[in-house]
């Protein structure tokens, strides 16, 4: 399988990148594992949505008189996280299906599309990870400030 790698930024334009049999076999293995993980991701997203909707329905009755009104919003947070998590799982699934198709058809354009989806998956996961680390940092600082004031 051959593909043309064009990058005008570093002077590698019109150079060819050849995928060996070994690299194609690695891509096949990666595609199988990403199919597994993406299907697992879809299952867990479905479970999160179901539990989130159940929690949104039943939590207000359990915590109505407990003094913890925010607990009734916990199910809503589950649904929001499921909606956020669906995009990287879709990118991962697209990578796996397009990569399998590209390998079977020996199509360089499909490999490019598959790798673009894999890049989008990791970019999305990376941005979400940075945001979560930032929220942990803000939460930790807030916790420290509250502790120091008491």
N, C-alpha and C positions, 0 to 999 in steps of 0.2 A: 504494500500500500504506500503510495507516495502522495505527498501533499506539498504545496508550495507555501513557504512561510514568507510573508511580506511584512516587513516592519521598516518604516521610513525613518524611525527615530535613531536606530543604532547601526544603520548601514547594511543590514542583512537582507535587503530587498532582492527578490528573485532567487534566493537560495532554496534548495530543496531539502526537505526533511524526510528521510525514508524510515518508515516503521518496519522493523524487523519482525520475523515470526515471533520471537520472544516478547517484544513489546506489544504485539497484537494479542498474544495470549494473556499478558498482564491486563490489558484493557478488557478482555473478555471476563477475566476473573473479577476485576473491579466492577464491571457492569452487573455481574451476578450479585455481588455483595450490595451494591447500591440499590438494586431492585429489592432485595430483602429488607434493607434498612428503610427504604421509602415506603414499602407496604406496611412495615411495622409502624412507621411514623403516621401513616393514614389511620391505622387501627387505633393508635393512642390518641390521635386528634379526635376521632369519633368518640372514644371513651371519655375524653375531657369534655366534649360538648354535652354528652349525655349526663355526666355527673354535674357539670355546671348548670344545666337546665334543672336537674333534680334538686340541686342545692338552692338554686334561686327560688324554686317553688316551695320547698319544705323548710329551709333555714329560718325564714321570718317567723314561722309558727313556733319553732324550737327556742329561738332566742328573743322572742317578743318582750318578755318581762325580765330578761337576765341582765340588762344594763349594757349589753354589747350589741348595739344596733348595726355596727359595721359588719358583723358576721353574716348578715343577710345578703351582703354584696359579694361574698366570697365566690359564689357560683358564677356571678357575672364576670369576675376576674378570670376564672377558669375558661370561660367562653372567649374572652378577649385574648388570652394566651394561646388558645387553640387557633384562633383566626390569624394571629401573628405567625405561629409556627407552620401554618399550612404552606406559605410561600417557599421556604427552603426545601420542604419535602416535595413540593411540585417540581422544583428545579432538579432535585436529585432523581426523581422518577423520570423526568424528561431526559436527563443525561443517560440513565441506564437504558431506556428504550431506544433512544437515537443511536447510542454507541453500539448496541447489539445490531441494529439495522445497518449501520455504517460498516461494521466488520463483515457482516454477511454479504453486503453488496459491494464491498471494497470501494466505498465512496468517501472521498476526502472532504467534500462539502458537509456531509453528515457528521464527520469527526469534528469539524470546526464547530458545528452547531451543538454537538454533544459537549464539547469542552467549554463552549460559551455558557451552557447551562450549569456545568460543574463550577465554573468561575462564579456565576451568579449565586449559586448555593453557598459557597464559602464566603463570598462578599457579604451576603445577607446575614449569615451566622456570625461573621466577624463583627459587623456593625451592632447586632443585637448583644453580642458578648461585651463589647465596649460600653454599650448603654447600661447593661446590668452591672458591670464593674463600677461604673460611675455612680449608679444608684446605691450600690453597697458602700462606696466611699462617702457619699452624702449622708446615708443612713448612719454610718459609723461616726462621722463627725457630729451629726445631730445627737446621737446617743451620748457621745462624750461631753458635748456641751450641756445637755440636760443633767448628766451625772455630776458635772462640775458645779452646776448651779444649785444642786440640792445638798 
